[in-house]
Amino acid sequence: MSAIQEAMTALKEVLLLADRVERVGSTLSEMTKELRDHDRRIIRLETFVEVGKLARPSKH
């Protein structure tokens, strides 16, 4: 294989790797958004449970 062919092959590999990194970054960004949404929902549920505990009359 000539040096030019090796350079072209290496360049293709770099471009493919860059594309994969970009896709992984995009996926990670989406996962981060979902995680934030889940965190907000959990906080709302925890608040609902705590308010429910406070509103319930004590049996003592």
Secondary structure, 3 states (H helix, E strand, C coil): CCHHHHHHHHHHHHHHHHHHHHHHHHHHHHHHHHHHHHHHHHHHHHHHHHHHHHHCCCCC
